[in-house]
Amino acid sequence: MSNPNIGAGGDELWMLLAPPSALVLLFVGGFFVYLARTKMAGIADKEMQARGSSIMLGAFLRDFFVWLMSPLLRVVLASKLPANGVTTLALLLSAGSGVALGLGHFSLGGWLFLSSGFLDYIDGRVARSTNNSSPSGALLDSVFDRFAEGAVFMGLSWFYRDNWVLLLVLAAALGSQLVSYIRSRCGDLGVDVGRVGLLQRPERIATLGATLCLSPILEYLSPTTGPMYQLAIAGIGFLALMTNVTAIQQLAAGIKLLDQAEKDSQDIPREKTPASTPALACASYTSTSRSSESRSSEPASDAVLANISMRMGAATATRRTQPGIGKTCPIQANK
C-alpha cells in the first residue's frame, strides 16, 4: 500500500533529483580539483586546522569545505554585506526552512537549512576578513543560531504533531540546545569542551540537512505505509540519541576539567602575607578581641598592632583561628 501523503507539496521526481545531483557534481568535481591543489600546495587554512576535527568531519573534509566555500565568501565580501547582515539572512533561511518542513516540503526545507548552515560559516569569516569582529556580533551569532535550530525543530514538530516521531524531534531539539549551552557555559568558566563528543553544530547541520533533502527521493522511489519520510526520521533519531550523548560527554569532561583546575589552584603554595595586607586586619581584629575579653577600654596602639602583625603574619594567612583566642578572623573566614 502506498502512502497517501507521498508527493506532499506537489514535488515531481525531477525537481527532487535536480538540486542534489547538481550538488553532487559540484562536490565530486571540486573534490578532484582540491586533491590536485593540496598535492601541489598543501592545506593552507590554518584557522580550520586550529579548530580541530571530529569523527564525522575530519580535518581533510573541513579544509575541503572551506576551499569549496571560498567563491561564496568572495562574492559576499564583494557585496559589502556586513557580517551581521549575513547572520540575519541565515536566520531568515532557517525560519523559511521551518515553515517549509511544517507544510511537508521536506526537500525545500532541507536545502534552506543547509543554505543557512553555509551562511552561518560565512558570517564569521566575513567579520574576520573585514576586521569587524566584536563581542556583540559574537553574541548575535550565538543567539540567532539557537533561534535557527529552534525554527527547524518547530517545523518538524508541527509536521509530526500527531505521530510518535514528535518524541524524537523533541529529544533532538533538547540535545542540540544542551550541547551548545554546555559548551558555552564551560567556556565562561574557563574550560574548553568544544571538541568533545560526536555531534557539534556542523555535524548536526550536515546530518539533518542531508537526510531532510534526500528523504523525499527515497519516499518517492520506495513508498512506505508508516510515518512519512523514513530517512528524515532516521536522521532525527540519530540526532536525538547522539546530541544527548554528546551533551553528557561534554558535561563529564567539563566537570573533570573544572575539578582538576580547582585542585591545581589549591596545590599552589601561598606566598607569605605582608604585614600591610589582610594579616594586619586580622591582627587588629585579634587585638580588639583580646581587649574586649579583658574589658579594657584602651584601644590597641599602632606599635602593638604592627608587632602582632609581624609575629603572626605567616600564621594568619593559613589559619582561620588565632591560638588561645578561639575567635575566627572574619576576613579569613569569608574566603
N, C-alpha and C positions, 0 to 999 in steps of 0.2 A: 504494500500500500504506500502510495506516495504521500508526502507531507503536503497538506493543503495550503500551507503557507510558503511553499517554495516560490522563489521569484518575488518575494516581498519587495515592493518598491518598483517593480517592472524592469528589473535588471535583465538584460539579454546576455547570453554567454560571451559574445564578442566584447561587450562592454566590460565584463568581468575579467576577461583574459588580457585585454589591451594594456592596462596600467602595469600589472605585474610582469608581463612579457617585456615591456619597454624597460622596466627597472632591472630585470634580469640581464637584458642585453647590456645595459649601462654598467652594471656591476661586473659582469663577466669580461666585457671589453676593457673596462677600466682596470680590472684586476691584472690582466696580462700586461697592460701598459705600465702599471705600477710595479710589477715584478721586474720588468726591464729597467725601470728607473732606479729601483732600490739596488739592483745588481751593479749599476754603474755609479750611482751617487750615494747609496746607503739611505738609511732612515734619518731624517733631519728634524722631525718635530720633537723638540726637547720637552715642550710643555706636556704633551700627551704621555711621553715616557715617564715624566716625573709623577704623573697621577697613578702610575702602576696599571696593572691589568687584572683580569678576573678569569675564572674558569671558562665562562661563556664567551667573553670578548677579550681575547689575548692581546698582547702588545702589537702584534702584526696587524690584526684586524682593526684595532683602534687607529693605528697610523694610516692604514688604508682608507678608513672613513674620513680622517682629517684631509688627506690628499684629495679624495673624491669630492669633498665639500668645498675645496678651495675656490673653484669657479663661482659658486654661490656666494661665498664670502666676499670675493672681489666685486661682484655685482652689488651687494648690499653696501659695501664701502663706497662704491662709486655713486650710489643713490643718495648718499649723505643722510640716510636714515639713522637716527640715534639708537643706541643700544636699548634704551627704554622703549622706543618705538617697536623694535624687533621683539622684545619681551611681550609687549601688549598684543602684537599680531599673533604670536604663538598662543597666547591665552584665547584669543578670538577663534583661532582654528580649533583648539581643543573644545571650546564651547560648541562650535558647529559640529564637531565630531560627536559630542554627547547628544545633540539633537538628532543627528542622523541615526545614531545607534538606537535611540529610543523609538524612532519610527521604523526600525527594521532595515535600514540601508547600511548593512554592515560593511560592504565594500567601500562605500564613500566614507563612512565613519572611520574605518581603519586607515585609509590614506590620509585623511585630515589629521588623524592622531600622529601618524608618522611624520607628516609635514611639520606639525607643531614641535615634534622632537628635534627635527633638523634645525628649526629656528631657535630652539632652546640651546642648542650647541653654539649657533652663530652669534647670539647676543653677547655672550661673554667674550668671544674673540673680537667682536666689533668694539666693545668697551676698551679692551686692552690695546687694540691696534690704534685707536684714536686717543689714547691716554685719558679716557673719561671714566675709568673705574672709580667707583665710590661706594662707601658703606650703604648709602641709601639705594643705589642701584642693585647692590647685592641683596638687600632686604626685599626690594620689589620683586626681584627674580625668584627668590625663595618662596615668597607668598603666592605669586602667580603660578609657580609650579604646583603648589598644593591645590589651588583652585582648578588648574588644568586637569590634574588627575581626578579630582573630585567630580568634575563635569562629565568625564568619560564614564566613571563608575555610576553616576546618577543615571546616565542614558541607558547603560546596561541593566541597572536595577529596574528601570521603568519597563524595559522590553521583557525582562524575565520576572515581572512582578507576580505572576500567577503560577510560577514554576519553582521547583526546588533549587534550580540554578541560582536563584536570588541569594541563597545562603553562601554559595561560593563567591558571588560578586561582593557581598558584604565582607566576607573574610579577606578577600584580596584587597579591598579598599582599606580595611583596618591594618593589614600587614604593611601595605605601601606607605601609609601615613606614619606608622610606627618606625619603620626603617629610617625615614627622613628625620623624624623627631629625635630618635636616639642618637643618630649621627650628629645632629645639630647641638643637642644638649651636651653630649660628650665633648664636642669642640669648645663649647662655652666653659667647660670645666678643665680644659687644657689637655685632653687626650684625643687621639685620632683613631676612630674605628671605621673610617670610610672605606677601607679595603677589606673589611671583614664580611664574610657572607657571600652568597652566590648572586643575589638579585639586588643590585643597586639600580638607580633610576635609568641609566642607559639600557641595562638588560631588561628592565620592565617594559620600557617603550618598545624595544625590538621584539620581545616575545609577544606582548599583547597586540601590538600593531600588525605584526606578520600574520598571526592567527586570525585576527579580525578581517584582514584583507583577503586572505585565501579561503576562509570558511565558506563564503557563498559559492565559490567554484566547486568545492568538494560537495556541497549540498546540491548543486545543480546536476552534477555528474552522477551522484550516488544518493538519491533521496532516502530519508530515514523516517521512521514513524514516531521517534521520540522528540525531545526538545530540539528546536531549530539550531543550526549552525554548530555541529558537533566539534569541529576543530576549534572554534572560538571557546566553547565550553571547556575543552581540554586545556587551552591556554589560560583561561580564567582559573581553572582548578589548580594548574601548576603555580600560578601566582598566589593563589590562596594558601597553598602549602608553603612554598619556598620563601615568600616575603615574611611570613611569621617565623619561620626557622631562622632567616637572616636577622630578624629583629632580636630573637633570643640570643643568637650568637654575638651580635653587637653588644647587647646588654651585658652578657657574661664577660666579654672582652673589656668593656668599659669599666665594670666593677673591679676586675683584676688589675687593670692599669691604675685606677684611682687608689686602690688599696696599696699597691706597690709604691706609688708616689708618696702616699702618706707615711708608709713605713720608712722610706728612704729619708724623708724630711725629719723624722724622729731620730734616725740614727746619726744625723749630723750633730757633732758636739757643739754646745753653745759656747760663745765667747764670754770671757769674763766681763761682767756688767760694770761699767764705770760708775763712780760714786754720784755723778750728776744725773743718772737715769733712774728708772723705777726703783732701783735699790734704795736711793735716798728717800723716796716717798714711803717705801715700806719701813725704812728705819725710823722715819718720822712718825708713822703710824704706830710702830712698836714702842717708841719713846713715849708717845701720848698715852698708849695703853698702860704702860708702866706707871706713868704719873697719875692716871685715873685710878688705877688699882690702889696706889698708896695714898689716895685722896690728897695729893699735893696740888696746891693751887698755883705753883710756879711753873711757867712754861719751860720746856727744854731749850737751852741756848743753842746757837748755831754751832759752837765748838763741840758741844756734846753730840749733836746730830752728825756732824762731819766725822767725829771719832767713831760713832756707832756704824756709820756707813762704810768707813774704811775697813773696820774689823769684820763686818758681816756682808760685804758686797758680793762675794762669791756665793755665800750660803743662801742669800735671799733670792738669787737667780734660779736656784734649783729646788728650794724647799718652800712649801707653802705655809708652814707653821714655824714661828720662831721658838727656839728652845727655852723652856722654862716659863713661857707665857701662856701657850695654849690658844692663842688667837690667830686667825688666818689673815694674812695681808690681803686686802681687797683687790689690789692690782694683780697680784699673782693668782689669786683665786679665780678671777674673772677671765683669765687667759684660757 
